[in-house]
Each structure stands twice: as structure tokens, then as C-alpha cells.
Amino acid sequence: MLNDKILRWPDVHSATGLSRTTVWRLIRAGKFPASVKITDHATGWKQSEVEAWLSSRQATAA
């Protein structure tokens, strides 16, 4: 998506409630969207991918 907002860590943490370590473990396991490099020292996550991940979690919990 061309206009997909990039979420920084505080937004991802707020949306998921997960710790930074847990997110990185899930990424390595292929169970959470990979981060995207913004600059040499900054990363973020595509909002649409985080929202899709949250939706899939809610669907499996129901």
C-alpha cells in the first residue's frame, strides 16, 4: 500500500502490548511482521501489517 503509515516502536508496543524482546522473537520465528528500515538508526512497522497481525490473533482467539 502506497500510503501505509510506518509505526515506530511506541505505537507497536501500545497496539500489541508485547515487549520489544517478544516482538523480535516473533519476527525471527516468522510470526510477526518484519520491521522496515527507515534510516540507518531507525526501524518501523507497516501499519497495515500490524493491524492484519492483530486481526488474525483476534480471529484465532474467538
TIMI-2910 file (N, C-alpha, C, CB; in pm, 1 decimal, decimal comma, always signed):
<rs>
+----------+----------+----------+----------+----------+----------+----------+----------+----------+----------+----------+----------+------+
!      n_x !      n_y !      n_z !     ca_x !     ca_y !     ca_z !      c_x !      c_y !      c_z !     cb_x !     cb_y !     cb_z ! resn !
+----------+----------+----------+----------+----------+----------+----------+----------+----------+----------+----------+----------+------+
!    +84,9 !   -117,7 !     +0,0 !     +0,0 !     +0,0 !     +0,0 !    +89,1 !   +123,6 !     +0,0 !    -96,4 !     +0,1 !   +122,3 !  Met !
!    +61,4 !   +215,5 !    -88,3 !   +146,2 !   +331,4 !   -106,2 !   +141,8 !   +427,9 !    +12,1 !   +106,7 !   +403,0 !   -230,9 !  Leu !
!    +26,8 !   +447,5 !    +70,7 !    +11,9 !   +541,9 !   +181,2 !    +12,5 !   +472,5 !   +316,7 !   -116,1 !   +620,9 !   +165,0 !  Asn !
!    +74,9 !   +357,0 !   +325,4 !    +79,7 !   +282,0 !   +450,3 !   +166,1 !   +356,2 !   +551,8 !   +134,2 !   +139,3 !   +426,6 !  Asp !
!   +108,9 !   +387,6 !   +665,6 !   +180,7 !   +458,3 !   +771,3 !   +284,2 !   +364,6 !   +834,2 !    +81,9 !   +511,7 !   +879,3 !  Lys !
!   +397,2 !   +420,3 !   +869,6 !   +501,3 !   +344,6 !   +938,8 !   +488,4 !   +372,3 !  +1088,2 !   +644,4 !   +382,4 !   +886,2 !  Ile !
!   +470,9 !   +265,6 !  +1164,1 !   +459,5 !   +277,9 !  +1309,6 !   +596,7 !   +259,3 !  +1372,2 !   +358,7 !   +174,4 !  +1367,1 !  Leu !
!   +628,6 !   +345,2 !  +1465,8 !   +752,3 !   +329,8 !  +1541,7 !   +723,5 !   +242,2 !  +1663,6 !   +810,2 !   +469,1 !  +1584,6 !  Arg !
!   +826,7 !   +204,9 !  +1736,4 !   +813,4 !   +110,6 !  +1846,3 !   +706,6 !   +149,8 !  +1948,7 !   +945,0 !    +96,3 !  +1915,1 !  Trp !
!   +699,0 !   +273,9 !  +1997,4 !   +595,8 !   +303,8 !  +2097,4 !   +453,3 !   +272,9 !  +2049,0 !   +604,7 !   +449,6 !  +2137,0 !  Pro !
!   +427,5 !   +295,8 !  +1921,1 !   +295,2 !   +266,1 !  +1865,6 !   +270,8 !   +115,6 !  +1856,0 !   +280,3 !   +330,2 !  +1727,5 !  Asp !
!   +372,5 !    +41,4 !  +1815,0 !   +360,3 !   -104,5 !  +1804,9 !   +340,8 !   -163,3 !  +1944,2 !   +485,7 !   -166,6 !  +1736,2 !  Val !
!   +416,5 !   -116,1 !  +2038,9 !   +403,8 !   -163,6 !  +2176,8 !   +264,5 !   -134,1 !  +2231,7 !   +510,8 !    -98,6 !  +2266,2 !  His !
!   +216,2 !    -14,1 !  +2207,1 !    +83,8 !    +24,7 !  +2254,3 !    -25,5 !    -60,8 !  +2190,6 !    +58,5 !   +172,2 !  +2224,8 !  Ser !
!    -12,5 !    -88,4 !  +2062,4 !   -114,1 !   -165,2 !  +1990,6 !   -114,1 !   -312,9 !  +2029,6 !    -92,5 !   -152,1 !  +1841,3 !  Ala !
!     +5,1 !   -369,2 !  +2054,3 !    +15,6 !   -512,8 !  +2078,0 !    +25,9 !   -549,3 !  +2225,7 !   +134,6 !   -567,1 !  +2005,1 !  Thr !
!    +83,2 !   -461,2 !  +2304,8 !   +107,7 !   -492,2 !  +2445,2 !   +226,9 !   -583,9 !  +2465,5 !    -14,1 !   -554,8 !  +2505,5 !  Gly !
!   +301,5 !   -609,9 !  +2358,7 !   +415,9 !   -700,1 !  +2366,0 !   +544,0 !   -624,4 !  +2398,9 !   +432,2 !   -775,8 !  +2234,4 !  Leu !
!   +636,6 !   -695,3 !  +2461,7 !   +766,9 !   -635,2 !  +2488,0 !   +849,2 !   -635,2 !  +2360,9 !   +841,0 !   -710,1 !  +2600,5 !  Ser !
!   +951,6 !   -554,4 !  +2358,9 !  +1041,2 !   -547,0 !  +2243,1 !  +1105,1 !   -683,6 !  +2215,9 !  +1150,9 !   -440,1 !  +2266,2 !  Arg !
!  +1147,2 !   -752,3 !  +2321,6 !  +1210,1 !   -883,4 !  +2306,3 !  +1113,6 !   -984,2 !  +2245,3 !  +1260,4 !   -934,3 !  +2441,3 !  Thr !
!   +989,2 !   -982,6 !  +2290,6 !   +889,7 !  -1075,2 !  +2236,3 !   +864,0 !  -1047,3 !  +2089,2 !   +758,9 !  -1065,8 !  +2315,1 !  Thr !
!   +855,6 !   -921,5 !  +2051,9 !   +834,2 !   -886,2 !  +1911,0 !   +949,8 !   -937,9 !  +1826,7 !   +819,4 !   -732,8 !  +1894,0 !  Val !
!  +1072,7 !   -916,3 !  +1870,0 !  +1187,8 !   -963,3 !  +1791,6 !  +1191,0 !  -1115,5 !  +1782,7 !  +1318,6 !   -912,2 !  +1853,1 !  Trp !
!  +1152,0 !  -1183,9 !  +1889,7 !  +1145,8 !  -1330,7 !  +1883,5 !  +1040,5 !  -1376,7 !  +1783,6 !  +1115,5 !  -1389,3 !  +2022,4 !  Arg !
!   +924,4 !  -1311,4 !  +1784,9 !   +818,1 !  -1346,7 !  +1690,9 !   +860,1 !  -1318,1 !  +1546,8 !   +689,8 !  -1270,0 !  +1724,5 !  Leu !
!   +931,3 !  -1207,9 !  +1525,2 !   +980,3 !  -1176,4 !  +1390,7 !  +1074,8 !  -1286,6 !  +1343,3 !  +1052,1 !  -1038,3 !  +1388,8 !  Ile !
!  +1168,4 !  -1325,6 !  +1427,8 !  +1264,0 !  -1431,3 !  +1390,9 !  +1193,9 !  -1562,4 !  +1360,1 !  +1365,4 !  -1452,7 !  +1502,8 !  Arg !
!  +1082,6 !  -1587,6 !  +1431,0 !  +1007,4 !  -1710,9 !  +1409,5 !   +910,6 !  -1699,6 !  +1292,0 !   +931,2 !  -1747,6 !  +1535,3 !  Ala !
!   +902,5 !  -1582,6 !  +1230,3 !   +812,5 !  -1562,4 !  +1118,1 !   +667,3 !  -1546,4 !  +1158,5 !   +824,7 !  -1675,6 !  +1023,8 !  Gly !
!   +645,2 !  -1507,1 !  +1284,5 !   +508,9 !  -1496,2 !  +1336,7 !   +464,0 !  -1352,7 !  +1363,4 !   +497,6 !  -1575,2 !  +1463,0 !  Lys !
!   +543,6 !  -1256,3 !  +1321,0 !   +510,1 !  -1114,1 !  +1336,3 !   +569,2 !  -1042,2 !  +1215,6 !   +565,4 !  -1053,9 !  +1473,3 !  Phe !
!   +502,8 !   -937,0 !  +1169,2 !   +555,3 !   -865,2 !  +1052,1 !   +698,7 !   -815,5 !  +1073,8 !   +464,6 !   -746,8 !  +1018,4 !  Pro !
!   +778,5 !   -828,9 !   +971,6 !   +915,7 !   -780,5 !   +978,2 !   +917,4 !   -628,2 !   +982,5 !   +997,4 !   -832,0 !   +858,4 !  Ala !
!  +1017,5 !   -575,3 !  +1048,2 !  +1032,3 !   -430,4 !  +1052,5 !  +1090,3 !   -381,5 !   +919,7 !  +1122,7 !   -387,4 !  +1171,6 !  Ser !
!  +1070,1 !   -253,5 !   +893,8 !  +1127,2 !   -191,5 !   +774,8 !  +1226,8 !    -85,6 !   +818,6 !  +1016,5 !   -129,9 !   +684,2 !  Val !
!  +1335,9 !    -75,3 !   +746,5 !  +1439,5 !    +22,0 !   +779,6 !  +1397,3 !   +159,7 !   +731,0 !  +1575,3 !    -18,5 !   +717,7 !  Lys !
!  +1397,4 !   +256,8 !   +821,3 !  +1360,9 !   +393,7 !   +786,8 !  +1486,8 !   +474,2 !   +757,3 !  +1279,3 !   +459,5 !   +900,6 !  Ile !
!  +1581,5 !   +466,8 !   +848,4 !  +1712,5 !   +530,0 !   +831,1 !  +1816,6 !   +430,6 !   +880,6 !  +1722,4 !   +667,9 !   +908,8 !  Thr !
!  +1942,5 !   +472,7 !   +886,7 !  +2047,3 !   +383,5 !   +937,7 !  +2022,5 !   +342,6 !  +1082,0 !  +2183,1 !   +450,3 !   +926,5 !  Asp !
!  +1951,6 !   +426,3 !  +1157,4 !  +1933,6 !   +400,0 !  +1300,2 !  +1788,3 !   +387,6 !  +1342,6 !  +1998,1 !   +508,3 !  +1379,3 !  His !
!  +1697,3 !   +379,7 !  +1247,8 !  +1555,1 !   +374,4 !  +1283,3 !  +1482,2 !   +268,7 !  +1201,9 !  +1489,4 !   +510,9 !  +1262,2 !  Ala !
!  +1394,4 !   +196,5 !  +1269,9 !  +1308,9 !    +99,3 !  +1203,4 !  +1164,5 !   +125,2 !  +1243,8 !  +1351,3 !    -46,0 !  +1238,4 !  Thr !
!  +1075,0 !    +67,2 !  +1169,1 !   +933,5 !    +78,7 !  +1198,8 !   +860,8 !    -40,0 !  +1138,8 !   +875,9 !   +211,6 !  +1145,4 !  Gly !
!   +730,5 !    -40,5 !  +1152,0 !   +647,2 !   -147,6 !  +1100,7 !   +534,6 !    -87,2 !  +1020,0 !   +592,4 !   -235,7 !  +1214,8 !  Trp !
!   +496,4 !   -153,8 !   +911,0 !   +384,4 !   -107,0 !   +831,4 !   +255,8 !   -125,7 !   +911,0 !   +377,3 !   -181,9 !   +695,8 !  Lys !
!   +179,1 !    -18,9 !   +921,9 !    +56,2 !    -21,0 !   +999,9 !    -38,8 !   -131,0 !   +951,6 !    -12,9 !   +115,2 !   +992,8 !  Gln !
!    -52,5 !   -144,7 !   +821,2 !   -144,7 !   -245,3 !   +767,5 !   -103,7 !   -386,6 !   +808,6 !   -151,0 !   -235,3 !   +614,7 !  Ser !
!    +26,6 !   -412,8 !   +814,7 !    +73,6 !   -545,9 !   +853,3 !    +50,6 !   -572,5 !  +1001,3 !   +221,6 !   -561,4 !   +820,3 !  Glu !
!    +72,4 !   -471,2 !  +1084,5 !    +48,3 !   -487,4 !  +1228,4 !   -101,3 !   -507,2 !  +1253,5 !   +101,3 !   -364,2 !  +1307,9 !  Val !
!   -185,1 !   -429,5 !  +1185,0 !   -329,6 !   -444,5 !  +1200,9 !   -377,3 !   -581,5 !  +1153,5 !   -402,8 !   -334,4 !  +1124,2 !  Glu !
!   -321,1 !   -631,1 !  +1043,5 !   -356,7 !   -764,4 !   +994,2 !   -314,1 !   -871,5 !  +1095,5 !   -290,7 !   -791,1 !   +856,1 !  Ala !
!   -196,9 !   -854,9 !  +1155,3 !   -149,6 !   -949,1 !  +1256,1 !   -244,3 !   -948,4 !  +1376,1 !     -5,2 !   -914,2 !  +1300,3 !  Trp !
!   -284,1 !   -829,3 !  +1421,0 !   -376,3 !   -819,6 !  +1533,4 !   -510,3 !   -884,8 !  +1499,6 !   -397,1 !   -672,8 !  +1572,9 !  Leu !
!   -559,7 !   -863,0 !  +1380,1 !   -685,8 !   -921,7 !  +1337,9 !   -677,7 !  -1075,0 !  +1335,6 !   -724,8 !   -868,6 !  +1199,6 !  Ser !
!   -565,5 !  -1126,7 !  +1288,6 !   -550,1 !  -1272,6 !  +1284,6 !   -544,8 !  -1330,9 !  +1425,0 !   -423,4 !  -1311,3 !  +1207,0 !  Ser !
!   -486,3 !  -1257,3 !  +1517,9 !   -481,4 !  -1303,0 !  +1657,0 !   -620,6 !  -1304,9 !  +1718,0 !   -388,8 !  -1213,4 !  +1740,1 !  Arg !
!   -700,8 !  -1204,2 !  +1688,2 !   -837,0 !  -1197,6 !  +1741,3 !   -923,5 !  -1307,2 !  +1681,0 !   -899,1 !  -1060,0 !  +1713,7 !  Gln !
!   -901,4 !  -1337,9 !  +1553,7 !   -979,3 !  -1441,4 !  +1486,7 !   -950,0 !  -1579,3 !  +1546,2 !   -949,6 !  -1441,1 !  +1336,1 !  Ala !
!   -824,2 !  -1604,2 !  +1582,3 !   -789,4 !  -1736,1 !  +1638,4 !   -831,5 !  -1746,2 !  +1784,0 !   -638,2 !  -1762,2 !  +1626,0 !  Thr !
!   -846,3 !  -1632,8 !  +1852,0 !   -886,9 !  -1634,7 !  +1992,8 !  -1037,8 !  -1653,4 !  +2006,9 !   -843,6 !  -1505,1 !  +2062,4 !  Ala !
!  -1111,7 !  -1625,0 !  +1902,3 !  -1258,5 !  -1632,6 !  +1909,9 !  -1307,7 !  -1774,2 !  +1895,1 !  -1322,2 !  -1545,6 !  +1803,2 !  Ala !
+----------+----------+----------+----------+----------+----------+----------+----------+----------+----------+----------+----------+------+
</rs>
